[in-house]
Amino acid sequence: MSRDPGSLSRSMYFLGKFLRDPKRVASIVPSSRWLGEAMTKDLGLQTGDVVLEYGPGTGSMTEVLARRIPEGAIYLGIERDPGFYEVLQHRFPHLRFHRGSVENVSQILRITGTARPKAVISGLPFVSMRPALMRSIIEATRDVLRRDGIFRTFTYLNAYPMPGARRLRELMTACFREFELSRPVLRNVPPAIVLTGRS
Ligand SMILES: C[S@@+](CC[C@H](N)C(=O)[O-])C[C@H]1O[C@@H](n2cnc3c(N)ncnc32)[C@H](O)[C@@H]1O
């Protein structure tokens, strides 16, 4: 895909990616704007702050986040899939994206000359991830965040009792000074819960 194809084609493209790599894409449709709003509210971003987005995919959350970033704040999206990376670059020419894996976030910040983030918003499929990988990403994120930083991610409501979702809650509780769960975002398909850790 060489350019941004519009919403319907983006959804079909996303579905195709899911069918080819279900573990890494983990959803058949991009997140809704309602989930995007829940994920990006009250981040307290100010001019000069850095916000990272992990796994922006086709940019459904990026679109909401971009509207909420104050002038002079810095966005960096980190996406490992080359096709999604290309879509993002065409869809959001004013934003910066890095093609790579968030496991290497510290190195990516160094290479791109990006300061410690105030906020990290994640669309990664933590629940289906190997436990060691989940741990290394959460710990690396805690280590790069600013002191007053926020890490935010989501899980689907139906996955709440699954071992991966439980592991994620336990890990976030252990790694962050404060941890909270949102009310379910019922208008998302499937409904989701937002998890917030504060450093
Ligand atoms: C569930 S999709 C979410 C896409 C989008 N944020 C949304 O909510 O619609 C997961 C995304 O994370 C990306 N991803 C998975 N593992 C990754 C990793 N280790 N580093 C960077 N991106 C990753 C996938 O390529 C995919 O774009």
The ligand as an SDF file (V2000), in Angstrom:
LIG
                    3D

 27 29  0  0  0  0  0  0  0  0999 V2000
   -4.0390   -4.0590   18.0920 C   0  0  0  0  0  0  0  0  0  0  0  0
   -3.0740   -3.2120   16.8420 S   0  0  0  0  0  0  0  0  0  0  0  0
   -3.5000   -1.5570   17.3960 C   0  0  0  0  0  0  0  0  0  0  0  0
   -3.4880   -0.5450   16.2990 C   0  0  0  0  0  0  0  0  0  0  0  0
   -4.0220    0.8360   16.7090 C   0  0  0  0  0  0  0  0  0  0  0  0
   -3.2500    1.4180   17.7900 N   0  0  0  0  0  0  0  0  0  0  0  0
   -5.4790    0.7520   17.1260 C   0  0  0  0  0  0  0  0  0  0  0  0
   -5.7360    0.8370   18.3350 O   0  0  0  0  0  0  0  0  0  0  0  0
   -6.3100    0.5750   16.2440 O   0  0  0  0  0  0  0  0  0  0  0  0
   -1.4030   -3.4680   17.4260 C   0  0  0  0  0  0  0  0  0  0  0  0
   -0.3310   -2.6690   16.6960 C   0  0  0  0  0  0  0  0  0  0  0  0
    0.9100   -2.8250   17.3900 O   0  0  0  0  0  0  0  0  0  0  0  0
    1.9660   -3.0740   16.4620 C   0  0  0  0  0  0  0  0  0  0  0  0
    3.0140   -3.8020   17.2040 N   0  0  0  0  0  0  0  0  0  0  0  0
    2.9320   -5.0510   17.7430 C   0  0  0  0  0  0  0  0  0  0  0  0
    4.0600   -5.3450   18.4140 N   0  0  0  0  0  0  0  0  0  0  0  0
    4.8670   -4.2530   18.3110 C   0  0  0  0  0  0  0  0  0  0  0  0
    6.1730   -3.9260   18.8130 C   0  0  0  0  0  0  0  0  0  0  0  0
    6.8500   -4.8100   19.5550 N   0  0  0  0  0  0  0  0  0  0  0  0
    6.7040   -2.7120   18.5450 N   0  0  0  0  0  0  0  0  0  0  0  0
    6.0060   -1.8000   17.7830 C   0  0  0  0  0  0  0  0  0  0  0  0
    4.7720   -2.0540   17.2740 N   0  0  0  0  0  0  0  0  0  0  0  0
    4.2090   -3.2540   17.5350 C   0  0  0  0  0  0  0  0  0  0  0  0
    1.2810   -3.8830   15.3590 C   0  0  0  0  0  0  0  0  0  0  0  0
    2.0200   -3.8440   14.1440 O   0  0  0  0  0  0  0  0  0  0  0  0
   -0.0670   -3.1420   15.2710 C   0  0  0  0  0  0  0  0  0  0  0  0
    0.0500   -2.0090   14.4480 O   0  0  0  0  0  0  0  0  0  0  0  0
  1  2  1  0
  2  3  1  0
  2 10  1  0
  3  4  1  0
  4  5  1  0
  5  6  1  0
  5  7  1  0
  7  8  2  0
  7  9  1  0
 10 11  1  0
 11 12  1  0
 11 26  1  0
 12 13  1  0
 13 14  1  0
 13 24  1  0
 14 15  1  0
 14 23  1  0
 15 16  2  0
 16 17  1  0
 17 18  1  0
 17 23  2  0
 18 19  1  0
 18 20  2  0
 20 21  1  0
 21 22  2  0
 22 23  1  0
 24 25  1  0
 24 26  1  0
 26 27  1  0
M  CHG  2   2   1   9  -1
M  END
$$$$
